[in-house]
Amino acid sequence: MINPRSKALTFHLIGHAHIDPVWLWDWREGHETVKATFRSALDRLKENPDMVFVHSSAAQYAWMEAHPQLLAEVRDAVQRGQWEPVGGWWVEPDVNLAHGEALARQALIGQRTFERLLGKRARVGFLPDSFGHPGTLPQLLRQSGLDSFVFMRPSAGELDLPANLFTWVGADGSRVLSARLECYNSSPNQIYTSLERNLAWRPSQLTNWLGLFGVGNHGGGPTRKAIANLRELAADPAWPTLQMNSLSGFFETVRGESAPEYTGELQHHARGCYAAVSDIKRLNRRAEHALMRAEKLAVMAGPAGYPYPAEALTHAWKGLLFNQFHDILAGSSLQSSFEDAHQQLGEVLSIASRVTFAATQAVADQVDTRLDGREVDEVIRSVHWNGGSWVTDYGDGVPVLVFNPDSRERDEAVEIELNDWHTSNLRLIDDAGQDVPYQRLRAESVNGQGRPRFVFRAQLPAFGYRMYRVLDEPAPEQTNPPLLSATTTLLENAFWALHLDPHTGGLIRLVDKARGLDLLAGTGAQLQVVRDDTDTWGHGVRGFRQLVGVFGNATLEVLELGEVRATVRATTRFGRSTAVQDFTLYAGSAEIHGQLSLDWHEPHHAAQLVFPAALSEVTATYEVPYGFVTRPADGEEEPVQSWTDVSGLARDGRGAPHPAGLALLNDSKYSASVLGGELRLTLARSPVYAHHDPATLEPAVAYAHLDQGAQRSRWALVPHTGDWRAAHMPEQAAVLNQPAVFTREYVHAGSWPASHSDLHLQDLPTVQVSALKQAEDSEDIIVRLHEWGGKAAQGQLLVRGHAIDVELRPQQVLSLRLAADGQALKVNFLEEADD
């Protein structure tokens, strides 16, 4: 072991200025700080020809396009080797909460921006301030063109590692050399104290180690005083060798040295941030899936002559990716900063909506929407007078094209509303002329007369569309009524019997009718209130389980009961808060759906949706970005994407054990825990905005608290026979988060059929097409496949008449660039050949 004061030990010191573009300030102040810091860093580089400054976040360089002279100087510094772009991504995001595909776009847009503005890409992944890292991240880093990784959180007090320099092995087997920093900044006056701490931080077997110096969080970077102190220490024989370097230079130096392997997650830090500021998280989830769906449909519409809207989509992705910065998506910024985030994410959703509609319209233009090939004289016609108003259709009924953005066939509930339909007649048929059961709903408007709203189950081909038609004719009577019934305390179909508690409005029994199993060990779908008197980040918190009370005083009503579905509504209260929860079963479907409207007014408390599964020998599985992870069922709060599963053994009435499981899917939440078989989803937290311990709250001040007011979320419960893979949990979550869309069309001739599939997978049961887009630099198509089940997969991708053999290792993300002739090239996230 080398004496930590020996000159044989080299510390590689790298200039840095950590800049949160948004935190206790808004993005405008962030822009100002970046501009000033870049100027200061450039001045220090001129004074110190041996110094290197590193900076991440392509979005911040893009800001500097408004200051071309400054950006030109940065580019010059990059070219002469004194300035190193790191990170490779648009911002430093929260990598627990962002979708895996969003992280892929962080790389695609980030590295291309580095190349365009600086003439050089990043090689070092750089997330010093993000609040934990999933075990799938090594693969995502490698596919981003990054061969090493620097982080700071979780700290040594939060996670034991074999060393602070190690080879991180990802869930798919990807490997990346990684270093945990002692700190990402230093004092403006000296670097003595940070170097003292770093002497003990250095892995003892290494002769080379790294340290960042420079004022951070709100910019500043290396100062003259700190650099002078560094020079003094370098000349002092009592200190090791101090050498200016870059991050990539450091990693090149240590790449051949001993680095133990580590497999698993880098968790946990700031568990409270998984649930903080619910509305931003809801908008983020909606925007991610809206953009992915818009891209898929834009590709589908390409052969219909629809020009791929690359510029608009890239602009939208930049808006989404910026707001995945770790202090925005994690909910740890000022209240006022979230007003900007709302506006920006609203723009993202607006762009995605316009692209989606334009793409579906382009396809509809090409489809033959005539009924039995019959020509019509008018495409908007008044069919008949009902004594008060005219009944109007689009030529021969109303053709409706329903689009499936998924790579699997779907049986999905679709709700449609029509205009000028002043008749009780309504018949729905499919593309083969077969009658389709439907159920009338209440129109959205209170003036809904003549605007019938109805729901039906659409049978949709993989990545394609199917045409349905609404006719002004009486619907045929059901000859075999479905088994679907509802009272205020019992909701039932052929698969499940849901017994509701008249006091709490929750589920007191969930009976699997086929196996005679009650899957609940207590009240399910219950809204519980727990104590939460910590700060925004949840510092020091491992779980939220100190029960304060439950929502109760329930009012139950049968909201709807028809041929398609039945819904019971439970209205409950706690303190000053009210919850309205709808439980829905569909005829002929094993789906169990919930919709929750929560009006929350409980500062320093948290609300949770609780499902105590009657299971033993439980395994808890959570979705993470582009993968899954099994974690202990110990009640600790964990980050999660769109689904969480508990699987184990359930006993029947005779005590015999049966494999069983319960998965909870959601459309907007990211914080969950499992204790034994009890699964909890945290819905709302209410600390003070941006309250960071040890800052104290003044009793006389009226602070603004998180999550006060109304919020809506949807969930789905998926009981299964013990294997979440066999239940295709990721695909069911995709239906919840990326539902089918439809467009109404008038009657016309066309060359496209009434039903069509553009792409599907063969012999790949645990593979999804997660993204489909046009390539950045050509008209080739990028198809992103994800093996979600942890099993090697081999099969075919069938797309537009071409059969492409594919093979994926467990949890692999595989990107293919497809040419028009069907030739496929394996590429990385940068859409370049991947070795």
C-alpha positions in Angstrom: 0.0 0.0 0.0 1.4 3.4 -1.0 1.7 6.1 1.6 -1.1 8.6 0.8 1.5 11.4 1.0 4.0 9.8 -1.4 4.9 11.5 -4.7 4.5 8.0 -6.2 0.7 8.6 -5.9 -0.8 10.9 -8.5 -4.0 12.9 -8.1 -5.5 13.9 -11.4 -7.3 17.2 -10.8 -10.0 18.3 -13.1 -11.7 21.7 -13.2 -15.4 21.7 -13.0 -18.5 23.8 -12.2 -21.6 21.9 -11.4 -24.5 24.0 -12.7 -28.1 23.0 -11.9 -30.0 24.8 -14.8 -33.0 24.8 -12.5 -33.2 24.3 -8.7 -33.6 27.2 -6.3 -33.8 29.4 -9.4 -35.5 29.2 -12.8 -34.0 28.4 -16.2 -33.4 32.1 -17.0 -31.0 32.4 -14.0 -29.5 29.1 -15.0 -28.8 30.5 -18.5 -27.1 33.6 -16.9 -25.0 31.4 -14.6 -23.8 29.2 -17.5 -22.8 32.2 -19.5 -20.8 33.8 -16.6 -19.2 30.4 -15.6 -18.1 29.7 -19.2 -16.5 33.1 -19.3 -14.7 32.6 -16.0 -13.5 29.1 -17.0 -12.2 30.3 -20.3 -10.2 33.0 -18.6 -8.7 30.5 -16.1 -7.7 28.2 -19.0 -5.8 31.0 -20.7 -3.9 31.7 -17.5 -3.2 28.0 -16.9 -2.2 26.1 -20.1 -2.0 22.8 -18.3 -5.6 23.0 -16.8 -8.6 21.1 -18.2 -12.2 22.1 -17.6 -15.0 19.6 -17.9 -18.7 20.3 -18.4 -21.7 18.2 -19.2 -25.3 19.0 -20.5 -25.6 19.7 -24.2 -28.6 21.8 -23.5 -26.4 24.3 -21.7 -24.1 24.5 -24.7 -27.1 25.0 -26.9 -28.1 28.0 -24.7 -24.7 29.5 -25.6 -25.7 29.7 -29.3 -27.2 33.0 -28.3 -23.7 34.1 -27.4 -21.7 33.0 -30.5 -18.4 34.5 -29.6 -18.4 32.8 -26.2 -19.3 29.5 -27.8 -16.6 29.9 -30.4 -14.0 30.2 -27.6 -15.4 27.1 -25.9 -15.0 25.2 -29.2 -11.4 26.4 -29.5 -10.7 25.2 -26.0 -12.2 21.8 -26.8 -10.1 21.6 -29.9 -6.8 22.3 -28.1 -7.7 19.8 -25.4 -8.3 22.2 -22.5 -12.1 21.8 -22.4 -13.7 18.3 -22.2 -17.4 17.8 -22.9 -18.6 15.0 -20.6 -21.9 13.3 -19.9 -22.9 13.0 -23.6 -26.6 13.7 -22.7 -28.9 16.7 -23.1 -29.0 17.3 -19.3 -28.0 15.4 -16.2 -31.4 13.6 -15.7 -33.0 11.6 -13.0 -32.2 8.1 -14.3 -34.6 6.3 -11.9 -37.7 8.1 -13.2 -37.1 8.8 -16.8 -38.2 6.1 -19.3 -35.4 4.0 -20.9 -36.2 5.4 -24.3 -36.0 9.0 -22.9 -32.4 8.2 -21.8 -31.7 6.9 -25.2 -32.8 10.3 -26.6 -30.7 12.1 -24.0 -27.8 10.4 -25.8 -28.9 10.8 -29.3 -29.7 14.5 -29.1 -26.9 15.2 -26.6 -24.0 13.7 -28.5 -25.2 15.1 -31.8 -25.3 18.5 -30.2 -21.8 18.1 -28.8 -20.6 17.1 -32.2 -22.3 20.0 -34.0 -21.3 22.8 -31.5 -17.9 21.5 -30.2 -16.6 19.2 -32.9 -16.2 16.5 -30.3 -18.4 14.0 -28.4 -18.2 12.9 -24.8 -16.7 9.6 -23.8 -17.3 9.8 -20.0 -20.8 9.3 -18.6 -21.2 12.0 -15.9 -24.1 12.1 -13.3 -22.5 13.4 -10.1 -25.7 14.8 -8.6 -28.5 12.4 -9.7 -30.3 10.6 -7.0 -29.4 7.0 -7.6 -28.8 4.8 -10.7 -30.6 1.6 -11.9 -28.8 -1.6 -12.6 -29.7 -1.2 -16.3 -27.6 1.9 -16.7 -24.3 0.4 -17.9 -26.0 -0.8 -21.1 -27.5 2.6 -21.7 -24.2 4.3 -21.1 -22.3 2.0 -23.5 -25.0 2.5 -26.2 -24.6 6.3 -25.7 -21.0 6.1 -26.9 -19.6 6.3 -23.3 -16.9 4.0 -22.0 -16.6 5.2 -18.4 -18.9 6.7 -15.8 -18.5 9.2 -12.9 -21.1 9.6 -10.1 -21.3 10.8 -6.5 -24.6 9.5 -5.2 -25.3 7.3 -3.3 -22.4 8.2 -1.0 -20.4 5.8 1.1 -22.8 6.2 3.9 -25.7 5.1 1.7 -24.1 2.2 -0.3 -21.1 -0.1 0.3 -19.0 -0.7 -2.8 -16.0 -3.0 -3.3 -14.0 0.2 -4.1 -14.6 3.7 -5.4 -13.2 2.6 -8.8 -14.9 -0.5 -10.1 -16.3 -2.2 -13.2 -20.0 -1.9 -13.1 -21.7 -4.9 -14.8 -25.2 -4.2 -16.0 -28.3 -6.4 -16.0 -27.6 -7.4 -19.6 -23.9 -8.0 -19.0 -22.7 -4.6 -20.3 -19.6 -3.3 -18.5 -18.4 0.2 -17.8 -15.5 1.4 -15.7 -17.0 3.6 -13.0 -15.7 6.0 -10.3 -17.5 7.4 -7.3 -16.4 10.9 -6.5 -15.8 12.2 -3.0 -17.3 15.5 -4.1 -18.1 17.4 -7.3 -16.9 20.8 -6.1 -14.5 22.6 -3.8 -14.0 25.8 -1.9 -13.5 29.0 -3.9 -10.4 29.8 -1.7 -8.5 26.6 -1.7 -8.7 22.9 -2.5 -6.8 21.7 0.6 -9.9 20.4 2.5 -11.3 18.5 -0.4 -8.0 16.9 -1.1 -7.6 15.9 2.5 -10.9 14.0 2.3 -10.0 12.5 -1.0 -6.8 11.0 0.3 -8.9 8.6 2.4 -11.5 8.2 -0.4 -8.9 6.9 -2.9 -9.0 3.1 -3.4 -5.9 2.0 -1.5 -4.4 -0.2 -4.2 -4.4 2.6 -6.8 -1.5 4.8 -7.7 -3.8 7.2 -9.6 -6.9 8.9 -8.4 -9.1 11.8 -9.4 -10.6 14.9 -7.9 -12.8 17.7 -9.2 -12.2 21.2 -8.1 -14.2 24.4 -8.7 -17.3 26.1 -7.2 -20.5 24.3 -8.1 -24.3 24.0 -7.8 -24.8 27.6 -9.0 -21.7 27.7 -11.2 -18.4 29.5 -10.7 -15.8 26.9 -11.4 -12.1 27.1 -10.6 -11.0 30.3 -9.0 -7.6 32.0 -9.0 -7.2 31.4 -5.3 -8.1 27.7 -5.5 -5.6 27.2 -8.4 -2.9 29.1 -6.5 -3.5 26.8 -3.5 -3.3 23.8 -5.8 0.1 25.0 -7.1 1.4 25.4 -3.6 0.3 21.9 -2.6 1.9 20.4 -5.7 5.2 21.9 -4.7 5.0 20.7 -1.2 6.9 17.4 -0.6 4.3 16.4 2.0 1.7 16.1 -0.7 1.3 13.5 -3.5 1.8 14.4 -7.1 -0.9 16.8 -8.2 -1.5 16.8 -12.0 -4.0 18.7 -14.1 -5.9 16.3 -16.4 -9.2 15.5 -18.1 -11.6 12.9 -17.0 -11.0 10.8 -20.1 -7.2 11.2 -19.4 -7.7 9.8 -15.9 -9.7 6.8 -17.1 -7.1 6.0 -19.8 -4.5 6.0 -17.0 -6.3 3.6 -14.7 -8.0 1.4 -17.3 -5.3 -1.3 -16.8 -5.3 -1.1 -13.0 -7.2 -3.5 -10.7 -10.9 -2.6 -10.5 -13.3 -5.1 -8.8 -16.6 -5.9 -10.4 -20.0 -4.7 -9.0 -23.3 -6.0 -10.2 -26.6 -4.3 -9.2 -28.1 -1.0 -8.6 -26.4 2.2 -7.2 -29.1 3.1 -4.7 -30.5 4.9 -2.6 -30.5 8.6 -2.2 -33.4 11.0 -1.6 -36.2 8.4 -1.6 -38.8 11.2 -1.1 -38.1 12.4 -4.6 -39.7 9.4 -6.1 -43.1 10.8 -5.2 -42.5 14.6 -4.9 -44.6 16.9 -7.1 -47.0 14.5 -8.6 -48.2 16.7 -11.4 -44.7 17.0 -13.0 -44.3 13.3 -12.9 -47.8 12.8 -14.5 -46.9 15.2 -17.3 -43.5 13.5 -17.8 -45.1 10.1 -18.2 -47.8 11.4 -20.5 -45.2 13.3 -22.6 -42.8 10.3 -22.9 -45.5 8.0 -24.2 -47.2 10.6 -26.3 -43.9 11.2 -28.2 -43.1 7.6 -28.6 -46.6 6.9 -30.0 -46.5 9.9 -32.3 -43.2 8.7 -33.8 -44.6 5.2 -34.4 -47.7 6.5 -36.1 -45.6 9.0 -38.2 -43.6 6.1 -39.5 -46.8 4.1 -40.2 -48.1 7.1 -42.2 -44.9 7.4 -44.2 -46.1 5.2 -47.1 -49.3 7.3 -47.2 -47.2 10.3 -48.1 -46.9 11.9 -44.7 -43.5 13.6 -44.4 -41.8 12.6 -41.1 -41.9 15.7 -38.9 -38.3 15.3 -37.6 -37.8 19.0 -36.6 -41.0 19.2 -34.6 -40.4 15.9 -32.8 -36.8 16.8 -32.0 -37.9 20.1 -30.6 -40.5 18.3 -28.4 -38.0 15.8 -27.2 -35.6 18.6 -26.2 -38.4 20.1 -24.1 -39.1 16.8 -22.4 -35.5 15.9 -21.8 -34.7 19.2 -20.3 -37.5 18.7 -17.8 -36.1 15.4 -16.8 -33.2 17.2 -15.2 -32.8 15.7 -11.7 -34.1 18.6 -9.7 -37.1 19.1 -12.0 -38.4 15.5 -12.5 -37.4 14.6 -8.9 -39.6 17.5 -7.6 -36.9 19.2 -5.6 -37.0 22.7 -7.1 -38.9 25.9 -6.3 -42.6 26.0 -6.8 -42.2 28.8 -9.3 -39.8 26.8 -11.5 -42.5 24.1 -12.0 -44.7 26.7 -13.7 -42.1 26.9 -16.5 -42.0 23.1 -16.5 -45.8 22.9 -16.9 -45.7 25.3 -19.9 -42.8 23.4 -21.6 -44.3 19.9 -21.1 -47.6 21.3 -22.3 -45.9 22.3 -25.5 -44.4 18.8 -25.8 -47.9 17.2 -25.4 -49.3 19.6 -28.0 -46.7 18.8 -30.6 -47.2 15.0 -30.0 -50.9 15.4 -30.3 -50.7 17.3 -33.6 -48.3 14.8 -35.1 -50.5 11.9 -34.0 -53.6 13.4 -35.5 -51.9 14.3 -38.8 -50.4 10.8 -39.1 -53.7 9.1 -38.5 -55.4 11.5 -40.9 -52.8 10.7 -43.6 -53.5 7.0 -43.2 -57.2 7.5 -43.2 -57.0 9.4 -46.5 -55.7 6.2 -48.2 -58.1 3.7 -46.7 -61.2 2.5 -48.6 -63.9 3.6 -46.1 -66.9 2.7 -48.2 -69.5 0.2 -47.0 -69.4 -2.8 -49.3 -67.7 -0.6 -52.0 -70.8 1.6 -52.2 -70.3 5.2 -53.6 -72.1 8.0 -51.9 -73.4 11.3 -53.2 -72.5 13.4 -50.2 -69.9 12.8 -47.5 -71.7 14.8 -44.9 -75.4 14.0 -45.2 -78.5 14.5 -43.2 -79.8 11.0 -42.8 -83.3 11.7 -41.4 -85.3 14.1 -39.3 -86.1 12.8 -35.9 -88.7 15.4 -35.1 -86.3 17.9 -33.4 -83.0 17.7 -35.2 -81.3 16.1 -38.2 -79.2 13.0 -37.8 -75.9 13.5 -39.7 -73.3 11.0 -40.7 -70.1 11.0 -42.9 -71.6 9.4 -46.0 -72.6 5.9 -45.0 -72.5 5.8 -41.3 -69.3 7.2 -39.6 -66.1 5.2 -40.3 -63.7 5.2 -37.4 -60.1 4.0 -37.7 -58.6 2.8 -34.5 -54.7 2.7 -34.4 -52.6 0.3 -32.3 -49.1 1.7 -31.7 -47.9 -1.6 -30.1 -46.0 -4.5 -31.7 -48.6 -6.9 -30.3 -52.2 -7.4 -31.1 -54.6 -5.7 -28.7 -58.0 -6.2 -27.3 -58.6 -2.7 -25.9 -61.4 -0.6 -24.6 -62.0 2.5 -26.8 -64.3 5.4 -26.0 -65.8 7.5 -28.9 -68.1 10.4 -29.1 -70.1 11.5 -32.1 -71.7 14.8 -33.2 -75.2 15.4 -34.6 -76.5 11.9 -33.8 -80.0 12.9 -32.6 -81.3 9.3 -32.4 -81.5 6.4 -30.1 -80.3 4.2 -32.9 -76.6 3.2 -32.9 -75.2 0.1 -34.5 -71.4 -0.6 -34.5 -69.8 -3.0 -37.0 -66.2 -4.0 -37.7 -64.4 -4.2 -41.0 -66.0 -7.5 -41.8 -69.5 -6.2 -41.1 -69.9 -8.1 -37.8 -71.8 -6.4 -35.0 -69.6 -5.2 -32.1 -71.1 -4.9 -28.6 -70.9 -1.4 -27.2 -72.2 0.5 -24.2 -73.6 4.0 -24.0 -71.8 6.5 -21.7 -72.7 9.9 -20.5 -71.5 12.6 -22.9 -68.7 14.8 -21.8 -70.9 17.9 -22.1 -74.0 18.5 -20.1 -75.5 19.6 -23.4 -74.7 16.2 -24.8 -78.0 15.6 -26.6 -77.1 14.5 -30.1 -73.5 13.6 -29.0 -73.6 9.9 -28.1 -70.5 8.6 -26.2 -69.9 4.9 -26.1 -67.3 2.3 -25.3 -66.4 -0.9 -27.0 -63.6 -3.5 -27.1 -61.5 -3.0 -30.3 -59.6 -6.0 -31.6 -56.5 -4.4 -33.2 -53.7 -5.9 -35.3 -50.1 -5.3 -34.2 -48.8 -1.9 -35.2 -51.6 -1.1 -37.5 -55.2 -0.1 -37.6 -58.7 -1.4 -38.0 -61.8 0.3 -39.2 -65.1 0.3 -37.4 -68.4 1.9 -38.5 -71.2 3.5 -36.6 -74.6 3.3 -38.3 -78.0 4.9 -37.7 -79.6 1.5 -37.2 -81.0 -0.4 -34.2 -78.3 -2.5 -32.5 -79.1 -6.2 -32.5 -80.1 -7.7 -29.2 -77.5 -9.7 -27.3 -78.2 -13.4 -27.6 -75.6 -14.4 -25.0 -75.5 -11.6 -22.4 -72.1 -11.4 -20.7 -71.6 -12.4 -17.0 -71.3 -8.9 -15.7 -73.0 -7.6 -12.6 -72.7 -4.8 -10.1 -74.1 -3.7 -6.8 -72.6 -1.2 -4.4 -70.7 -4.0 -2.6 -70.1 -6.6 -5.3 -68.6 -6.2 -8.8 -68.3 -9.4 -10.8 -67.5 -10.9 -14.2 -66.5 -14.3 -15.4 -63.0 -14.0 -13.9 -63.3 -12.0 -10.6 -65.6 -11.2 -7.8 -64.6 -7.9 -6.1 -66.3 -7.3 -2.7 -66.3 -3.7 -1.5 -66.2 -2.5 2.0 -69.1 0.0 2.6 -67.0 1.8 5.3 -63.6 2.4 3.6 -64.6 2.0 0.0 -61.8 -0.5 -0.5 -61.8 -4.2 -1.6 -62.3 -6.7 1.2 -62.1 -9.7 -1.1 -60.6 -10.3 -4.5 -61.7 -13.8 -5.6 -60.2 -15.7 -8.5 -63.3 -17.5 -9.5 -61.5 -20.2 -11.6 -59.2 -21.3 -8.7 -61.3 -20.3 -5.7 -58.6 -18.1 -4.3 -59.1 -14.9 -2.4 -55.9 -12.9 -3.2 -56.3 -10.2 -0.5 -55.1 -10.5 3.1 -56.7 -7.2 4.1 -58.5 -4.3 2.5 -57.2 -3.6 -1.0 -57.2 -0.4 -3.1 -57.4 1.3 0.3 -56.2 4.9 0.6 -54.0 5.2 3.7 -52.4 8.3 5.2 -48.9 8.0 6.7 -46.7 10.5 8.5 -44.2 12.4 6.4 -42.5 15.1 8.4 -39.3 15.0 6.5 -37.9 17.4 3.8 -38.6 17.4 0.1 -35.8 14.9 -0.6 -36.8 12.6 2.2 -33.4 12.7 3.7 -32.8 9.9 6.2 -36.1 8.2 5.2 -36.1 4.5 4.1 -39.9 4.0 4.0 -43.2 5.8 4.6 -45.2 3.4 6.8 -46.2 5.2 10.0 -50.0 4.9 9.7 -52.0 8.0 10.6 -55.4 6.9 9.3 -57.4 5.7 6.3 -59.9 7.3 4.0 -63.4 6.3 5.1 -67.0 7.5 5.5 -67.5 5.9 2.1 -70.4 6.5 -0.3 -70.7 3.7 -2.9 -72.7 3.9 -6.1 -73.0 1.8 -9.3 -71.8 4.2 -11.9 -72.4 2.1 -15.0 -73.5 -1.4 -15.9 -73.9 -2.5 -19.5 -72.8 -5.0 -22.1 -69.1 -3.9 -22.1 -68.3 -2.9 -18.5 -69.4 -2.3 -15.0 -68.1 0.4 -12.6 -68.7 1.0 -8.9 -67.6 4.4 -7.6 -66.4 4.9 -4.0 -66.2 8.4 -2.5 -64.2 8.6 0.7 -62.7 11.2 3.0 -59.9 11.9 5.4 -59.4 15.2 7.2 -59.8 17.9 4.6 -59.2 15.5 1.7 -61.6 13.7 -0.6 -61.0 10.7 -2.9 -63.2 9.4 -5.7 -62.2 6.0 -6.9 -63.9 4.0 -9.7 -63.5 0.2 -9.9 -64.2 -1.2 -13.4 -64.5 -4.8 -14.7 -65.0 -5.6 -18.4 -67.1 -8.4 -19.8 -65.0 -11.3 -21.1 -61.8 -9.7 -19.9 -59.5 -10.4 -16.9 -58.6 -6.7 -16.5 -59.3 -4.9 -13.3 -59.1 -1.1 -13.7 -59.2 1.8 -11.2 -59.4 5.5 -11.7 -58.6 7.8 -8.8 -59.4 11.5 -8.3 -57.7 12.7 -5.1 -58.3 16.1 -3.7 -55.4 16.3 -1.2 -55.0 18.8 1.6 -52.8 17.2 4.2 -49.4 19.0 4.8 -46.6 16.8 6.1 -48.4 13.6 5.3 -48.4 11.2 2.4 -51.2 9.3 0.7 -50.7 5.7 -0.4 -52.8 3.2 -2.4 -52.4 -0.2 -0.6 -52.9 -3.8 -1.8 -52.2 -6.5 0.8 -51.8 -9.6 -1.2 -52.4 -12.9 0.6 -49.0 -14.4 -0.4 -46.1 -16.1 1.3 -42.6 -16.6 0.0 -42.9 -13.3 -1.8 -40.7 -12.0 -4.6 -41.0 -8.3 -5.3 -40.2 -7.1 -8.9 -40.1 -3.5 -10.1 -39.9 -2.0 -13.5 -36.8 0.2 -14.0 -35.6 2.1 -17.2 -35.4 -0.6 -19.9 -35.5 -3.5 -17.5 -36.6 -4.9 -14.2 -35.1 -5.6 -10.8 -35.9 -7.9 -7.9 -35.7 -6.1 -4.5 -36.2 -7.2 -0.9 -39.9 -7.2 0.3 -38.8 -5.2 3.3 -41.1 -2.1 3.2 -38.5 0.3 1.9 -39.5 3.0 -0.6 -38.2 2.2 -4.1 -38.2 3.9 -7.4 -40.5 2.2 -10.0 -41.7 2.9 -13.5 -45.1 1.7 -14.6 -45.5 -1.6 -12.8 -44.7 -3.4 -9.6 -45.3 -7.1 -8.9 -45.5 -9.4 -5.9 -45.4 -13.1 -6.6 -45.4 -16.1 -4.3 -47.8 -18.7 -2.9 -51.5 -18.3 -2.1 -53.4 -20.9 0.0 -56.9 -22.1 -0.9 -59.7 -22.9 1.6 -58.1 -26.3 2.3 -54.7 -24.8 2.9 -53.1 -26.0 -0.3 -50.6 -23.6 -1.8 -50.9 -22.3 -5.3 -48.5 -20.1 -7.3 -50.1 -16.6 -7.5 -49.2 -13.0 -7.9 -50.5 -9.5 -8.0 -49.1 -6.7 -10.1 -50.1 -3.0 -9.8 -49.8 -0.9 -13.0 -50.0 2.8 -13.0 -50.0 5.7 -15.4 -48.2 8.5 -13.4 -46.5 7.3 -10.2 -42.9 6.4 -9.5 -42.7 5.4 -5.8 -43.7 2.0 -4.3 -42.8 -0.4 -1.5 -43.5 -4.0 -0.7 -43.6 -5.5 2.8 -44.2 -9.2 2.7 -47.1 -9.4 0.3 -48.4 -5.9 0.9 -47.8 -3.6 -2.1 -48.0 0.2 -1.7 -48.0 2.9 -4.3 -47.2 6.4 -2.9 -49.7 8.9 -4.5 -48.8 12.2 -2.9 -46.2 13.7 -0.5 -46.6 17.1 1.1 -43.4 18.6 2.5 -42.6 22.3 1.8 -41.3 23.0 -1.7 -37.5 22.7 -1.9 -37.1 22.2 1.9 -33.6 20.7 2.4 -32.5 19.6 5.9 -31.0 21.1 8.0 -33.0 24.2 7.1 -35.7 24.8 9.7 -39.3 25.9 9.1 -40.6 28.9 10.9 -43.9 28.2 12.7 -45.4 31.5 11.8 -44.7 31.3 8.0 -47.4 30.0 5.6 -45.3 27.8 3.4 -46.4 26.3 0.1 -46.6 22.5 0.3 -46.3 19.9 -2.4 -49.2 18.1 -4.0 -52.0 20.2 -2.5 -55.2 20.1 -4.5 -56.6 17.8 -7.2 -54.8 15.1 -9.0 -55.9 12.1 -11.2 -54.3 8.8 -11.8 -55.2 5.5 -13.3 -54.2 2.0 -12.2 -54.7 -1.5 -13.2 -54.5 -4.6 -11.0 -53.3 -7.8 -12.7 -53.7 -11.0 -10.6 -51.8 -13.9 -12.2 -50.8 -17.5 -11.6 -47.4 -16.7 -10.2 -45.3 -15.6 -13.2 -45.4 -11.9 -14.2 -43.6 -12.8 -17.4 -46.4 -15.2 -18.5 -48.8 -12.4 -17.7 -46.8 -10.1 -20.0 -46.8 -7.3 -17.5 -44.7 -4.8 -19.5 -47.1 -5.2 -22.4 -50.1 -4.6 -20.2 -48.4 -1.6 -18.8 -47.8 -0.3 -22.3 -51.6 -0.5 -23.1 -52.3 1.6 -19.9 -49.7 4.2 -20.7 -49.8 4.3 -24.5 -53.4 3.6 -25.5 -54.8 3.2 -28.9 -56.0 6.4 -30.7 -58.7 6.8 -33.3 -59.8 9.2 -36.1 -63.2 9.6 -37.6 -63.2 9.7 -41.4 -65.7 10.4 -44.2 -66.6 7.8 -46.8 -64.3 7.5 -49.8 -62.5 5.1 -52.0 -58.9 4.2 -51.3 -56.1 1.7 -52.0 -55.5 0.7 -48.4 -57.5 -2.1 -46.7 -59.9 -1.7 -43.8 -57.4 -3.5 -41.5 -53.7 -3.6 -41.7 -50.6 -4.5 -39.7 -47.3 -2.9 -40.6 -45.0 -4.8 -38.1 -45.1 -7.7 -35.7 -42.9 -10.0 -33.8 -42.6 -13.8 -34.3 -41.3 -16.2 -31.7 -40.2 -13.3 -29.5 -42.7 -13.6 -26.5 -40.7 -11.4 -24.2 -39.7 -8.7 -26.6 -41.3 -5.3 -27.3 -40.8 -2.7 -30.0 -40.3 0.2 -27.6 -39.5 2.8 -30.3 -39.9 3.3 -34.0 -38.7 6.4 -35.7 -37.1 7.7 -38.8 -33.3 7.9 -38.7 -31.7 11.2 -38.0 -29.7 11.4 -41.3 -31.7 9.4 -43.8 -35.1 7.9 -44.5 -34.1 4.6 -42.9 -36.2 3.4 -40.0 -34.9 2.9 -36.5 -36.6 0.0 -34.7 -35.7 -0.4 -31.0 -36.4 -3.8 -29.5 -36.3 -4.6 -25.7 -36.1 -8.0 -24.1 -38.1 -7.4 -21.0 -38.3 -10.8 -19.4 -34.7 -11.6 -18.5 -34.6 -14.5 -21.0 -32.5 -14.9 -24.2 -34.8 -14.5 -27.2 -34.5 -15.5 -30.9 -37.1 -14.9 -33.6 -38.1 -12.6 -36.4 -39.1 -9.0 -36.8 -41.6 -8.9 -39.6 -42.0 -5.4 -41.1 -43.4 -4.3 -44.4 -42.9 -7.6 -46.1 -39.4 -8.2 -44.8 -38.5 -10.9 -42.3 -35.4 -10.0 -40.2 -33.8 -12.5 -37.9 -33.0 -11.1 -34.4 -31.4 -12.4 -31.3 -31.3 -10.7 -28.0 -29.6 -11.5 -24.7 -31.5 -11.1 -21.4 -32.7 -7.5 -20.9 -30.9 -6.3 -24.0 -31.9 -3.2 -25.9 -31.4 -3.8 -29.6 -31.6 -1.1 -32.2 -31.8 -1.8 -35.9 -31.5 0.6 -38.8 -33.8 -0.7 -41.6 -33.4 0.3 -45.2 -36.3 0.3 -47.6 -35.0 -3.0 -49.1 -35.2 -4.7 -45.7 -31.5 -4.6 -45.0 -30.9 -4.3 -41.2 -27.9 -2.9 -39.5 -27.4 -3.1 -35.7 -26.8 0.3 -34.3 -26.4 2.1 -30.9 -28.5 4.9 -29.5 -26.5 7.3 -31.8 -27.8 5.4 -34.8 -24.3 4.3 -35.7 -23.0 0.8 -36.3 -22.7 -1.1 -33.0 -20.0 -3.6 -32.6 
